[in-house]
Amino acid sequence: PDWRFDRLEKVLMQLTGIETAAPESWGRIAVRMAILGALLCEREDLGSSCVDIAAVSSDLSMAVSALYLRKMGFPVGSIVICCNENNQLWELICHGQLRTDAVGISTELPEADIAIPAELERLIYGCGGKEETERYLDCLRRGISYFAEGQMLSALQAGNYVSVVSSHRIPDILMGVLGTH
């Protein structure tokens, strides 16, 4: 009776035993892939168009799920990851660098108040493979900046976007619109 995504995810995780065994695992990503895939298949109006998927930057399991579905041929368009003033992910995808020693600051969007997103290593694995993931994890352990270059940066940028949502931007935009119209 309740078709919300989070409700479907909880029920499927309970049925598979993932919820109690290891909620932060590949199993959770598989569950999200199953639900997203089913929802995409249910869309009759898709035709040849793709669906953009949005995710909050604090937990990239939705973005990783969408990435793997796109690789499998599902009609996944852009993957848009929303972050706030804690924009380390924006720095990574737009400029290819990530400060692994960054500290998240509290904002009005607590869902994105994290410097290093959960499941980032899985996104890096999906874009760059095992060796690139090991290099990222080594940078993370040592507290040094991680740099994505060349093919890795291109793979991160291919169909993946980061949108910075900031409480400070809204008044600035509104004042700009008011001043020009």
C-alpha contacts under 8 A as a table, 3 or more apart, distances in Angstrom:
res1	aa1	res2	aa2	distance
2	D	7	R	6.78
2	D	8	L	7.85
3	W	7	R	6.72
3	W	8	L	6.44
4	R	7	R	5.27
4	R	8	L	6.30
5	F	8	L	5.16
5	F	9	E	6.08
5	F	35	I	7.62
6	D	9	E	5.00
6	D	10	K	6.13
7	R	10	K	5.12
7	R	11	V	6.25
8	L	11	V	5.24
8	L	12	L	6.11
8	L	35	I	7.39
9	E	12	L	5.24
9	E	13	M	5.98
9	E	31	V	6.61
9	E	32	R	6.67
9	E	35	I	7.23
10	K	13	M	5.13
10	K	14	Q	6.13
10	K	19	E	7.50
11	V	14	Q	5.13
11	V	15	L	6.16
12	L	15	L	5.02
12	L	16	T	6.15
12	L	31	V	6.80
13	M	16	T	5.21
13	M	17	G	5.88
13	M	18	I	5.01
13	M	19	E	5.06
13	M	28	R	7.24
13	M	31	V	6.83
14	Q	17	G	5.05
14	Q	18	I	6.40
14	Q	19	E	5.54
14	Q	20	T	7.60
15	L	18	I	7.90
16	T	19	E	7.82
17	G	20	T	5.97
17	G	21	A	6.20
18	I	21	A	5.01
18	I	22	A	5.63
18	I	23	P	5.73
18	I	27	G	6.31
18	I	28	R	6.94
19	E	22	A	6.19
19	E	23	P	4.86
20	T	23	P	6.61
22	A	25	S	5.74
22	A	27	G	7.74
23	P	27	G	7.40
23	P	28	R	6.01
24	E	27	G	7.75
24	E	28	R	6.33
25	S	28	R	5.49
25	S	29	I	6.94
26	W	29	I	5.02
26	W	30	A	6.13
27	G	30	A	4.95
27	G	31	V	6.20
28	R	31	V	5.05
28	R	32	R	6.23
28	R	61	S	7.68
29	I	32	R	5.03
29	I	33	M	6.04
29	I	61	S	5.77
29	I	62	M	7.22
29	I	64	V	7.22
29	I	65	S	5.56
30	A	33	M	4.93
30	A	34	A	6.14
30	A	65	S	7.12
31	V	34	A	5.07
31	V	35	I	6.35
32	R	35	I	5.19
32	R	36	L	6.00
32	R	61	S	7.80
32	R	62	M	6.69
32	R	65	S	6.13
33	M	36	L	5.14
33	M	37	G	5.75
33	M	65	S	5.01
33	M	66	A	6.85
33	M	68	Y	7.78
33	M	69	L	6.61
34	A	37	G	5.13
34	A	38	A	6.07
35	I	38	A	5.12
35	I	39	L	6.14
36	L	39	L	5.08
36	L	40	L	6.09
36	L	65	S	7.97
36	L	66	A	7.53
37	G	40	L	5.10
37	G	41	C	6.16
37	G	69	L	7.05
37	G	74	F	7.14
38	A	41	C	5.08
38	A	42	E	6.19
39	L	42	E	5.09
39	L	43	R	6.63
40	L	43	R	5.47
40	L	51	V	7.91
40	L	74	F	7.53
40	L	75	P	7.20
41	C	44	E	7.56
43	R	46	L	5.88
44	E	47	G	7.27
46	L	49	S	5.36
46	L	50	C	6.90
46	L	51	V	7.97
48	S	75	P	7.80
49	S	75	P	6.89
50	C	75	P	4.46
50	C	76	V	5.10
50	C	77	G	4.72
51	V	75	P	6.17
51	V	76	V	5.04
51	V	77	G	5.01
51	V	78	S	7.37
52	D	76	V	6.02
52	D	77	G	4.60
52	D	78	S	4.71
52	D	79	I	5.87
52	D	80	V	7.30
53	I	63	A	7.57
53	I	66	A	7.06
53	I	76	V	7.14
53	I	77	G	7.17
53	I	78	S	6.36
53	I	79	I	4.92
53	I	80	V	6.12
54	A	63	A	7.49
54	A	79	I	5.86
54	A	80	V	4.63
54	A	81	I	5.71
54	A	82	C	7.21
55	A	59	D	7.85
55	A	60	L	7.00
55	A	62	M	6.08
55	A	63	A	6.08
55	A	79	I	7.63
55	A	80	V	6.32
55	A	81	I	4.83
55	A	82	C	6.12
56	V	59	D	6.38
56	V	60	L	7.15
56	V	81	I	5.59
56	V	82	C	4.87
56	V	83	C	6.38
56	V	111	E	6.89
56	V	112	A	6.28
57	S	60	L	6.03
57	S	81	I	5.66
57	S	82	C	5.52
57	S	83	C	5.18
57	S	89	L	7.30
57	S	111	E	7.80
57	S	112	A	5.54
57	S	114	I	7.89
57	S	117	P	5.98
58	S	83	C	7.79
58	S	111	E	6.18
58	S	112	A	4.87
58	S	113	D	6.89
58	S	114	I	5.76
58	S	116	I	7.56
58	S	117	P	4.63
58	S	118	A	6.04
59	D	62	M	7.36
59	D	117	P	5.57
59	D	118	A	4.70
59	D	119	E	6.27
60	L	63	A	5.05
60	L	64	V	6.03
60	L	117	P	6.52
60	L	118	A	5.98
60	L	119	E	5.22
60	L	120	L	6.22
60	L	123	L	7.37
61	S	64	V	5.01
61	S	65	S	5.98
61	S	118	A	7.61
61	S	119	E	5.83
62	M	65	S	5.03
62	M	66	A	6.18
63	A	66	A	5.11
63	A	67	L	6.09
63	A	79	I	6.40
63	A	80	V	7.93
63	A	81	I	7.28
63	A	123	L	7.62
64	V	67	L	4.97
64	V	68	Y	6.32
64	V	119	E	7.80
64	V	122	R	6.73
64	V	123	L	5.45
64	V	126	G	7.40
65	S	68	Y	5.37
65	S	69	L	6.24
66	A	69	L	5.03
66	A	70	R	6.11
66	A	76	V	6.70
66	A	79	I	7.11
67	L	70	R	5.18
67	L	71	K	6.33
67	L	76	V	7.89
67	L	79	I	7.55
67	L	126	G	7.44
68	Y	71	K	4.96
68	Y	72	M	6.21
68	Y	126	G	7.36
69	L	72	M	4.96
69	L	73	G	6.46
69	L	74	F	5.40
69	L	76	V	7.00
70	R	73	G	5.17
70	R	74	F	5.06
70	R	75	P	6.45
70	R	76	V	5.14
70	R	77	G	7.63
71	K	74	F	7.39
76	V	79	I	7.76
77	G	159	G	6.92
78	S	159	G	4.80
78	S	160	N	5.80
78	S	161	Y	7.08
79	I	159	G	6.17
79	I	160	N	4.77
79	I	161	Y	6.09
80	V	160	N	6.01
80	V	161	Y	4.74
80	V	162	V	5.52
80	V	163	S	6.68
81	I	160	N	7.60
81	I	161	Y	6.12
81	I	162	V	4.66
81	I	163	S	6.07
82	C	112	A	7.69
82	C	162	V	5.71
82	C	163	S	4.76
82	C	164	V	5.84
82	C	165	V	6.56
83	C	86	N	6.67
83	C	87	N	5.86
83	C	89	L	7.45
83	C	90	W	7.46
83	C	112	A	5.53
83	C	162	V	7.00
83	C	163	S	6.21
83	C	164	V	4.93
83	C	165	V	5.92
84	N	87	N	5.75
84	N	107	T	7.85
84	N	109	L	7.09
84	N	112	A	6.12
84	N	113	D	7.28
84	N	164	V	5.11
84	N	165	V	4.83
84	N	166	S	5.21
85	E	105	I	7.71
85	E	107	T	7.54
85	E	164	V	7.26
85	E	165	V	7.57
85	E	166	S	6.19
86	N	104	G	5.73
86	N	105	I	6.52
86	N	112	A	7.17
86	N	113	D	6.10
86	N	114	I	6.28
86	N	115	A	5.68
87	N	90	W	5.13
87	N	91	E	6.43
87	N	115	A	7.23
87	N	164	V	7.04
88	Q	91	E	5.03
88	Q	92	L	6.28
88	Q	98	L	5.82
88	Q	99	R	6.87
88	Q	102	A	7.82
88	Q	115	A	5.94
88	Q	116	I	7.01
89	L	92	L	4.96
89	L	93	I	6.21
89	L	98	L	7.04
89	L	115	A	7.92
89	L	116	I	7.57
89	L	117	P	7.65
89	L	162	V	7.32
90	W	93	I	5.37
90	W	94	C	5.75
90	W	95	H	7.75
90	W	162	V	5.52
90	W	163	S	7.52
90	W	164	V	7.41
91	E	94	C	5.38
91	E	95	H	5.24
91	E	96	G	6.46
91	E	97	Q	5.79
91	E	98	L	6.18
92	L	95	H	5.51
92	L	96	G	4.34
92	L	97	Q	4.48
92	L	98	L	5.06
92	L	147	F	7.68
92	L	148	A	7.31
93	I	96	G	5.57
93	I	97	Q	7.69
93	I	153	L	7.06
93	I	156	L	6.05
93	I	157	Q	5.90
93	I	160	N	7.82
93	I	161	Y	7.28
93	I	162	V	7.22
94	C	157	Q	7.34
94	C	162	V	7.99
96	G	147	F	5.48
96	G	148	A	4.66
96	G	149	E	6.27
96	G	153	L	5.92
97	Q	145	S	6.76
97	Q	146	Y	5.64
97	Q	147	F	4.46
97	Q	148	A	6.16
98	L	145	S	5.49
98	L	146	Y	5.13
98	L	147	F	6.48
99	R	102	A	5.55
99	R	143	G	7.90
99	R	144	I	6.62
99	R	145	S	4.42
99	R	146	Y	6.47
100	T	115	A	7.91
100	T	116	I	6.88
100	T	139	C	7.05
100	T	140	L	5.39
100	T	143	G	5.39
100	T	144	I	5.81
100	T	145	S	5.46
100	T	146	Y	6.89
101	D	140	L	7.74
101	D	143	G	5.15
101	D	144	I	6.64
101	D	145	S	7.51
102	A	115	A	5.74
102	A	116	I	7.65
103	V	114	I	7.35
103	V	115	A	5.54
104	G	113	D	5.54
104	G	114	I	4.61
104	G	115	A	4.59
105	I	113	D	6.04
105	I	114	I	7.30
106	S	109	L	7.96
106	S	110	P	6.62
106	S	113	D	5.81
107	T	110	P	5.95
107	T	113	D	6.60
107	T	167	S	8.00
108	E	167	S	6.76
109	L	112	A	5.93
109	L	113	D	6.80
110	P	113	D	4.91
114	I	117	P	6.22
116	I	120	L	7.39
117	P	120	L	5.62
118	A	121	E	7.95
119	E	122	R	5.22
119	E	123	L	6.64
120	L	123	L	5.06
120	L	124	I	6.23
121	E	124	I	5.02
121	E	125	Y	6.04
121	E	133	T	6.01
121	E	136	Y	7.33
121	E	137	L	7.32
122	R	125	Y	4.85
122	R	126	G	6.09
122	R	133	T	7.81
123	L	126	G	5.05
123	L	127	C	6.30
124	I	127	C	5.14
124	I	128	G	5.65
124	I	129	G	7.04
124	I	132	E	7.03
124	I	133	T	5.81
124	I	136	Y	7.97
124	I	156	L	7.61
125	Y	128	G	5.21
125	Y	129	G	4.38
125	Y	130	K	5.86
125	Y	132	E	6.89
125	Y	133	T	5.33
126	G	129	G	6.04
127	C	152	M	6.53
127	C	155	A	5.34
127	C	156	L	5.98
128	G	131	E	7.57
128	G	132	E	5.45
128	G	133	T	7.06
128	G	151	Q	7.93
128	G	152	M	5.45
128	G	155	A	7.16
129	G	132	E	5.69
129	G	133	T	6.29
130	K	133	T	5.10
130	K	134	E	6.19
131	E	134	E	5.09
131	E	135	R	6.24
132	E	135	R	5.03
132	E	136	Y	6.23
132	E	152	M	7.95
133	T	136	Y	5.04
133	T	137	L	6.12
134	E	137	L	5.07
134	E	138	D	6.06
135	R	138	D	5.11
135	R	139	C	6.36
136	Y	139	C	5.14
136	Y	140	L	6.20
136	Y	146	Y	6.03
137	L	140	L	4.86
137	L	141	R	6.10
138	D	141	R	5.11
138	D	142	R	6.17
139	C	142	R	5.13
139	C	143	G	5.86
139	C	144	I	5.14
139	C	145	S	6.31
139	C	146	Y	5.77
140	L	143	G	5.09
140	L	144	I	6.50
140	L	145	S	7.75
140	L	146	Y	7.62
148	A	152	M	5.67
148	A	153	L	5.07
149	E	152	M	5.57
149	E	153	L	4.92
149	E	154	S	7.76
150	G	153	L	5.49
150	G	154	S	6.31
151	Q	154	S	4.96
151	Q	155	A	6.01
152	M	155	A	5.09
152	M	156	L	6.23
153	L	156	L	5.04
153	L	157	Q	6.17
154	S	157	Q	5.12
154	S	158	A	6.01
155	A	158	A	5.16
156	L	159	G	7.90
156	L	160	N	6.41
157	Q	160	N	5.18
157	Q	161	Y	6.79
165	V	169	R	7.50
166	S	169	R	5.29
166	S	170	I	7.03
167	S	170	I	5.83
167	S	171	P	7.70
168	H	171	P	6.24
168	H	172	D	6.82
169	R	172	D	5.13
169	R	173	I	6.04
170	I	173	I	5.19
170	I	174	L	6.12
171	P	174	L	5.05
171	P	175	M	6.03
172	D	175	M	5.21
172	D	176	G	6.13
173	I	176	G	4.99
173	I	177	V	6.16
174	L	177	V	5.14
174	L	178	L	6.03
175	M	178	L	4.97
175	M	179	G	5.95
176	G	179	G	5.08
176	G	180	T	6.21
177	V	180	T	5.27
177	V	181	H	5.96
178	L	181	H	5.54
